[in-house]
């Protein structure tokens, strides 16, 4: 008897595996996600790959041994070529119209509006070289709502809650499916957007550690008294779900999410400008800020009709001053840990607080001037007010500042005359540095934080850090 050909496996983006799918199958039968192929060793590859990117297995043999996959691949190829031909016809029609009818446009004193690109013009899968991919998404009307109250306040707590709830399922889906096109529309332009999209686009990486959407459990909106643009508010979300691992190695059943939403003008949608996931407390309870946010009535805003739903800005000094003081203090504190491996004495940050724990982590890892893998590493933590900061009022009008601390790292060959190599897959130095050989590499990493008064001092919470810029000297 002849040898049975090896079965070709297909795996969707959500990890559902299938065998011997015919050409009529366009996506995963379980969840509808696009299908990837896997080599005989189980590594995923995409249409057109000649060898497996992980183990180097020649994939053309797999094609030849599986007629059903050949049919499926041909169907997918014809589909992509059909769209290419269709787009070519569209482009030709546009060029013909422009060349044929310029005078009619001039006579009528107008030009035809330029149509928005359709989803078929976009690549489906993000890569480090082309990080934004996939079809456009339809933003819900709640993200464009303009319903100012009669007293001139431009966003209320109820409206902020509707905005955050409308955004939640879109954000969850984008993060789970690595949908960088959706993230580019849901996240405010800037360093955070660049960093999170680059991290999601790197081959083999995922935006999240969980495979199914977290279910929104509760949402509290903290809304300042705002009568002019730009606008912002804080959404504190508790969400339940299955999260595979934590720093302790114990699976989590949920988390607290702190989100800053911003809006630049009435024409722009609300977008996320800062996002932090906070693990539960040691007793399993959801994290909450160790204070109550002040209300407008407590701060004396008698002209507002619903003062208990608004959060005033701190009454001592201006928001910009508090942002500068708090962010600079935390940056100097972390820098001391990175250089000396210990906190400065005296310090505004309490022992065993969040800032102390984060600083201990920084000091335990590669410190200033350390050599790893033949590279000498140097760090400079500093405040980054230009990347955005948002100030809220805790009880007693004490400030809470949300913003960013940036780590500007410099990396040099440990031996004179050496060189640093960034591989084509961008695994060596991260997704934001282009492949090449360099004599020096500088990387900018953003740490989202919220800093607040706590007892006699101050403390913080922080989220996932994202590298958003990198340069290399040749």
C-alpha positions as CSV (number, residue, x, y, z in Angstrom):
1,X,0.0,0.0,0.0
2,X,1.2,3.5,-0.7
3,X,2.2,5.9,2.0
4,X,-0.6,8.2,3.3
5,X,0.2,11.8,2.6
6,X,0.6,14.0,5.7
7,X,-2.6,16.0,6.6
8,X,-2.2,19.8,6.2
9,X,-3.3,21.7,9.2
10,X,-5.0,25.1,9.2
11,X,-5.1,27.3,12.3
12,X,-7.2,30.5,12.7
13,X,-6.1,33.7,14.4
14,X,-7.9,32.6,17.7
15,X,-6.1,29.2,17.8
16,X,-8.8,26.9,16.5
17,X,-7.2,24.1,14.5
18,X,-8.7,22.3,11.4
19,X,-7.7,19.6,9.1
20,X,-8.5,19.1,5.4
21,X,-10.7,22.1,4.8
22,X,-12.0,22.4,1.3
23,X,-11.9,25.5,-1.0
24,X,-15.4,26.5,0.0
25,X,-14.3,27.3,3.6
26,X,-13.5,31.0,3.8
27,X,-12.7,31.3,7.5
28,X,-12.7,29.4,10.8
29,X,-16.0,27.5,11.2
30,X,-15.9,28.2,14.9
31,X,-15.2,32.0,15.0
32,X,-15.0,33.2,11.4
33,X,-11.4,34.4,11.8
34,X,-9.0,34.1,8.8
35,X,-7.1,30.8,8.5
36,X,-3.4,30.3,8.6
37,X,-1.5,27.2,7.6
38,X,0.9,25.4,9.9
39,X,4.0,23.4,8.9
40,X,4.4,19.7,9.9
41,X,6.0,20.9,13.2
42,X,3.0,23.1,14.1
43,X,4.4,26.5,13.2
44,X,2.0,29.0,11.5
45,X,2.8,30.4,8.1
46,X,0.9,32.5,5.6
47,X,0.0,32.0,1.9
48,X,3.1,32.3,-0.3
49,X,5.7,31.3,2.3
50,X,8.2,28.8,0.8
51,X,9.8,27.8,4.1
52,X,8.5,27.9,7.6
53,X,9.8,31.0,9.3
54,X,10.5,29.2,12.6
55,X,12.0,25.8,11.7
56,X,12.8,26.2,8.0
57,X,10.7,23.2,6.8
58,X,10.2,23.4,3.0
59,X,6.5,24.1,2.6
60,X,6.1,23.3,-1.1
61,X,6.1,19.6,-0.3
62,X,3.2,20.2,2.1
63,X,1.3,21.9,-0.8
64,X,2.0,19.0,-3.2
65,X,0.9,16.3,-0.7
66,X,-2.4,17.9,0.0
67,X,-4.7,18.5,-3.0
68,X,-7.4,20.1,-0.9
69,X,-5.1,22.7,0.4
70,X,-3.8,23.4,-3.2
71,X,-7.5,24.1,-4.2
72,X,-8.0,26.3,-1.1
73,X,-4.8,28.2,-1.8
74,X,-5.7,28.7,-5.5
75,X,-9.1,29.9,-4.5
76,X,-7.5,32.4,-2.1
77,X,-5.0,33.5,-4.7
78,X,-7.7,34.0,-7.4
79,X,-9.8,36.0,-4.9
80,X,-6.8,38.3,-4.2
81,X,-6.1,38.6,-8.0
82,X,-9.7,39.4,-8.7
83,X,-9.7,42.3,-6.3
84,X,-6.4,43.5,-7.8
85,X,-8.0,43.5,-11.2
86,X,-11.1,45.2,-9.9
87,X,-9.0,47.9,-8.2
88,X,-7.0,48.4,-11.4
89,X,-10.2,49.0,-13.3
90,X,-11.3,51.5,-10.7
91,X,-8.0,53.4,-10.9
92,X,-8.2,53.4,-14.7
93,X,-11.7,54.8,-14.5
94,X,-10.7,57.5,-12.2
95,X,-7.7,58.5,-14.3
96,X,-10.0,58.5,-17.4
97,X,-12.5,60.8,-15.6
98,X,-9.8,63.2,-14.5
99,X,-8.3,63.5,-17.9
100,X,-11.6,63.7,-19.8
101,X,-13.6,66.1,-17.6
102,X,-11.3,68.8,-16.2
103,X,-13.2,71.6,-17.9
104,X,-16.6,70.6,-16.6
105,X,-15.2,70.8,-13.0
106,X,-13.8,74.3,-13.7
107,X,-17.1,75.4,-15.3
108,X,-19.1,74.3,-12.3
109,X,-16.5,75.8,-9.9
110,X,-16.2,72.6,-8.0
111,X,-14.4,69.3,-7.9
112,X,-15.8,65.9,-7.1
113,X,-15.3,64.7,-3.5
114,X,-12.6,62.0,-3.1
115,X,-14.2,58.8,-2.0
116,X,-12.9,57.1,1.2
117,X,-10.8,54.0,0.6
118,X,-12.7,50.7,0.9
119,X,-11.6,47.9,3.2
120,X,-10.4,45.8,0.2
121,X,-7.5,48.3,-0.3
122,X,-5.9,47.3,3.0
123,X,-3.6,44.4,3.9
124,X,-5.3,42.0,6.3
125,X,-2.2,41.1,8.4
126,X,0.0,43.7,10.2
127,X,3.8,43.4,9.9
128,X,6.6,45.4,11.5
129,X,7.3,47.1,8.2
130,X,3.5,47.8,7.6
131,X,2.1,47.9,11.1
132,X,-1.4,49.3,10.3
133,X,-3.5,46.7,8.4
134,X,-7.0,45.4,8.1
135,X,-10.3,46.9,7.1
136,X,-11.7,50.1,8.6
137,X,-14.2,49.7,11.4
138,X,-17.4,51.6,11.9
139,X,-17.3,53.7,15.1
140,X,-20.5,53.9,17.1
141,X,-22.4,57.1,17.3
142,X,-21.7,57.4,21.0
143,X,-18.1,58.3,20.3
144,X,-19.3,61.4,18.3
145,X,-22.0,62.5,20.7
146,X,-22.3,66.3,21.3
147,X,-24.8,66.9,24.0
148,X,-23.6,69.9,26.1
149,X,-25.7,70.6,29.2
150,X,-27.5,73.8,29.7
151,X,-24.8,75.2,32.0
152,X,-22.1,74.9,29.3
153,X,-20.5,71.7,30.5
154,X,-19.5,69.7,27.4
155,X,-19.5,66.2,28.8
156,X,-21.4,64.7,31.7
157,X,-20.8,61.5,33.8
158,X,-23.7,59.7,32.1
159,X,-22.4,60.5,28.6
160,X,-18.9,59.5,29.6
161,X,-20.2,56.2,30.8
162,X,-22.0,55.6,27.5
163,X,-18.8,56.5,25.6
164,X,-16.6,54.1,27.5
165,X,-19.2,51.2,27.3
166,X,-19.6,51.7,23.5
167,X,-15.8,51.6,23.1
168,X,-15.2,48.5,25.3
169,X,-16.2,45.7,22.9
170,X,-14.4,47.3,20.0
171,X,-11.2,47.6,22.1
172,X,-11.4,44.0,23.3
173,X,-11.9,42.7,19.8
174,X,-9.0,44.8,18.4
175,X,-6.6,43.6,21.1
176,X,-7.5,39.9,20.8
177,X,-7.3,39.8,17.0
178,X,-4.2,42.1,16.7
179,X,-6.4,44.5,14.6
180,X,-4.0,47.4,14.2
181,X,-6.3,49.2,11.8
182,X,-9.0,49.3,14.5
183,X,-6.4,50.4,17.1
184,X,-5.4,53.3,14.9
185,X,-9.0,54.5,15.0
186,X,-9.7,53.8,18.7
187,X,-6.4,55.2,20.1
188,X,-5.5,58.9,20.1
189,X,-2.5,59.8,17.8
190,X,0.8,60.0,19.6
191,X,3.5,57.9,21.3
192,X,1.0,55.5,22.9
193,X,-0.7,54.8,19.6
194,X,2.7,54.2,17.9
195,X,3.9,52.0,20.7
196,X,0.9,49.7,21.0
197,X,0.4,49.3,17.3
198,X,4.1,48.4,16.8
199,X,4.0,45.8,19.6
200,X,0.9,44.2,18.1
201,X,2.4,44.2,14.6
202,X,5.5,42.2,15.4
203,X,5.4,38.7,14.0
204,X,4.5,36.1,16.6
205,X,3.5,38.7,19.2
206,X,0.0,39.3,20.6
207,X,-1.6,42.5,22.0
208,X,-2.9,40.6,25.0
209,X,-2.4,37.5,27.1
210,X,-6.0,36.5,27.1
211,X,-7.8,34.8,24.1
212,X,-11.4,35.8,24.7
213,X,-12.9,39.2,25.5
214,X,-13.0,40.4,29.1
215,X,-16.6,41.0,30.2
216,X,-17.2,44.5,31.6
217,X,-18.3,44.1,35.3
218,X,-18.5,47.7,36.4
219,X,-17.6,51.1,35.1
220,X,-17.1,54.4,36.9
221,X,-16.5,57.6,35.0
222,X,-14.5,60.4,36.6
223,X,-15.4,63.6,34.6
224,X,-13.8,67.0,35.3
225,X,-15.8,70.2,35.0
226,X,-15.0,71.1,31.3
227,X,-16.5,73.9,29.3
228,X,-14.0,74.0,26.4
229,X,-12.0,71.7,24.2
230,X,-9.8,69.6,24.4
231,X,-11.9,67.3,26.7
232,X,-10.9,64.2,28.8
233,X,-12.2,61.9,31.4
234,X,-11.1,58.7,33.3
235,X,-13.0,55.4,33.0
236,X,-12.3,52.9,35.8
237,X,-13.4,49.5,34.6
238,X,-13.5,46.1,36.4
239,X,-13.6,43.2,34.0
240,X,-14.0,39.5,34.4
241,X,-12.4,36.8,32.2
242,X,-9.8,34.1,32.0
243,X,-6.3,35.5,31.9
244,X,-3.6,32.7,31.5
245,X,-0.9,34.0,33.8
246,X,0.2,36.7,36.1
247,X,3.5,37.8,37.7
248,X,2.9,35.2,40.4
249,X,2.2,32.4,37.8
250,X,-1.4,32.1,39.1
251,X,-4.1,32.5,36.4
252,X,-6.3,35.6,37.0
253,X,-10.1,35.8,36.8
254,X,-10.2,39.5,36.0
255,X,-8.6,42.9,36.3
256,X,-9.1,46.6,36.8
257,X,-8.6,48.8,33.7
258,X,-7.8,52.5,33.9
259,X,-8.6,54.4,30.6
260,X,-8.1,58.0,29.8
261,X,-10.5,59.2,27.0
262,X,-9.7,62.4,25.1
263,X,-11.4,64.5,22.4
264,X,-9.8,67.3,20.6
265,X,-12.8,69.0,18.9
266,X,-16.5,68.4,18.2
267,X,-15.5,66.9,14.8
268,X,-13.3,64.2,16.3
269,X,-14.4,61.0,18.0
270,X,-13.5,60.2,21.6
271,X,-10.3,58.1,21.7
272,X,-8.2,56.3,24.3
273,X,-5.1,58.3,25.2
274,X,-3.8,56.1,28.1
275,X,-4.6,52.5,29.0
276,X,-3.5,50.5,32.0
277,X,-4.3,46.9,33.2
278,X,-4.0,46.4,36.9
279,X,-3.9,42.9,38.4
280,X,-6.2,42.1,41.4
281,X,-5.1,42.5,45.0
282,X,-3.5,39.6,46.9
283,X,-6.9,38.7,48.3
284,X,-8.4,38.5,44.8
285,X,-10.3,41.7,45.0
286,X,-10.3,44.3,42.1
287,X,-7.8,47.1,42.5
288,X,-9.3,50.5,43.4
289,X,-7.6,53.9,44.0
290,X,-6.9,54.3,47.8
291,X,-9.0,57.4,47.9
292,X,-12.4,58.8,46.9
293,X,-12.5,61.3,44.0
294,X,-13.8,64.7,45.1
295,X,-17.1,65.9,43.7
296,X,-17.9,69.4,42.4
297,X,-20.3,70.0,45.2
298,X,-17.6,69.3,47.8
299,X,-15.3,71.8,46.0
300,X,-18.1,74.4,45.9
301,X,-19.5,74.6,42.4
302,X,-23.0,75.9,43.3
303,X,-23.9,76.8,39.7
304,X,-23.8,73.2,38.4
305,X,-27.1,71.3,38.6
306,X,-25.6,67.9,39.2
307,X,-22.5,68.6,41.2
308,X,-22.1,65.1,42.6
309,X,-21.2,63.7,39.2
310,X,-18.4,66.0,38.3
311,X,-14.8,66.0,39.4
312,X,-13.1,69.5,39.8
313,X,-9.5,70.3,39.1
314,X,-7.3,70.6,42.2
315,X,-7.8,74.0,43.9
316,X,-4.1,74.3,45.0
317,X,-2.1,75.6,42.0
318,X,-2.7,74.8,38.4
319,X,-2.9,71.3,36.8
320,X,0.3,71.9,34.8
321,X,2.3,72.6,37.9
322,X,1.1,69.4,39.6
323,X,1.8,67.3,36.5
324,X,5.4,68.7,36.4
325,X,6.0,68.1,40.1
326,X,4.5,64.6,40.3
327,X,6.0,63.3,37.0
328,X,9.5,64.7,37.7
329,X,9.4,63.2,41.2
330,X,8.6,59.7,40.0
331,X,11.1,59.9,37.1
332,X,13.9,60.8,39.5
333,X,12.8,58.1,42.0
334,X,12.9,55.4,39.3
335,X,16.2,56.7,37.9
336,X,17.8,56.4,41.4
337,X,16.6,52.7,41.6
338,X,18.1,52.1,38.1
339,X,21.5,53.6,39.0
340,X,21.9,52.6,42.7
341,X,19.5,49.6,43.0
342,X,17.8,51.3,46.0
343,X,15.4,54.2,46.6
344,X,16.7,57.7,47.4
345,X,16.6,58.8,51.1
346,X,14.5,60.6,52.1
347,X,11.7,59.9,49.6
348,X,8.1,61.0,49.1
349,X,7.2,57.4,47.9
350,X,6.4,55.0,50.8
351,X,8.2,51.7,51.3
352,X,6.2,48.8,49.9
353,X,4.0,51.1,47.8
354,X,3.5,50.6,44.0
355,X,6.3,53.0,43.1
356,X,8.6,51.2,45.5
357,X,7.7,47.8,44.0
358,X,8.2,49.1,40.4
359,X,11.5,50.7,41.4
360,X,12.7,47.4,43.0
361,X,11.9,45.6,39.7
362,X,13.9,48.2,37.8
363,X,16.9,47.9,40.2
364,X,16.9,44.1,40.1
365,X,17.1,44.1,36.3
366,X,19.9,45.4,34.2
367,X,21.1,48.6,36.0
368,X,22.9,51.6,34.7
369,X,26.0,50.6,32.6
370,X,25.3,46.9,32.9
371,X,26.5,44.6,30.1
372,X,24.2,42.0,28.7
373,X,24.8,40.0,25.5
374,X,27.8,42.1,24.7
375,X,25.9,45.4,25.0
376,X,26.5,48.2,27.6
377,X,23.1,49.7,28.6
378,X,22.4,53.2,30.0
379,X,19.1,54.7,31.1
380,X,17.5,58.1,31.6
381,X,14.0,58.2,33.1
382,X,12.4,61.6,32.7
383,X,8.9,63.2,32.7
384,X,7.2,63.6,29.3
385,X,4.6,66.4,29.7
386,X,4.5,66.9,25.9
387,X,3.0,63.4,25.5
388,X,-0.1,64.4,27.4
389,X,-1.2,64.8,31.1
390,X,-4.6,64.7,32.7
391,X,-5.3,66.0,36.2
392,X,-8.1,64.9,38.6
393,X,-9.0,65.8,42.1
394,X,-8.9,63.3,45.0
395,X,-10.6,63.9,48.3
396,X,-9.6,67.3,49.9
397,X,-8.7,68.7,46.4
398,X,-5.4,66.7,46.4
399,X,-4.3,66.1,42.8
400,X,-4.0,62.9,40.8
401,X,-1.9,63.2,37.6
402,X,-2.1,60.7,34.8
403,X,0.6,60.9,32.1
404,X,3.8,59.3,31.0
405,X,7.4,58.6,32.2
406,X,9.8,58.0,29.4
407,X,12.9,55.9,29.6
408,X,15.5,57.0,27.0
409,X,18.0,54.2,26.8
410,X,21.4,54.2,25.1
411,X,22.9,50.9,24.0
412,X,26.6,50.6,23.0
413,X,28.8,47.7,22.1
414,X,30.6,46.5,25.2
415,X,33.9,46.3,23.3
416,X,35.2,49.2,21.3
417,X,34.7,48.9,17.5
418,X,31.9,46.4,17.9
419,X,28.5,46.6,16.2
420,X,24.9,46.0,17.2
421,X,22.6,44.0,14.8
422,X,18.9,44.3,14.4
423,X,17.5,41.2,12.7
424,X,14.9,41.3,9.9
425,X,12.3,39.9,12.4
426,X,13.0,42.8,14.8
427,X,13.4,40.4,17.7
428,X,16.8,41.7,18.9
429,X,15.9,45.4,19.6
430,X,12.2,45.6,19.4
431,X,9.6,46.4,16.7
432,X,10.3,50.2,16.3
433,X,14.0,49.8,15.2
434,X,14.5,49.1,11.5
435,X,16.7,46.1,10.6
436,X,20.4,46.9,10.1
437,X,23.8,47.1,11.8
438,X,24.6,50.0,14.1
439,X,27.4,51.4,16.3
440,X,24.8,52.8,18.8
441,X,21.1,52.3,19.4
442,X,18.7,54.7,21.3
443,X,15.2,53.6,22.3
444,X,12.4,55.7,23.8
445,X,10.0,53.7,26.0
446,X,6.7,55.1,27.4
447,X,5.5,54.1,30.8
448,X,1.8,55.1,31.4
449,X,1.2,56.2,35.0
450,X,-1.2,57.8,37.3
451,X,0.4,59.5,40.3
452,X,-1.5,60.5,43.4
453,X,-1.2,61.8,47.0
454,X,-1.2,58.9,49.5
455,X,-0.9,59.5,53.2
456,X,2.1,61.7,53.9
457,X,3.6,61.1,50.4
458,X,2.7,60.1,46.9
459,X,2.4,56.8,45.0
460,X,1.4,55.6,41.6
461,X,-0.1,52.9,39.4
462,X,1.5,52.0,36.0
463,X,0.7,50.0,33.0
464,X,2.5,48.1,30.2
465,X,5.5,50.0,28.8
466,X,5.7,50.5,25.0
467,X,8.8,51.4,22.9
468,X,7.6,54.0,20.5
469,X,10.8,55.4,18.9
470,X,14.2,54.1,18.1
471,X,17.3,55.3,16.2
472,X,20.5,53.7,15.3
473,X,23.9,55.2,14.4
474,X,25.7,53.5,11.5
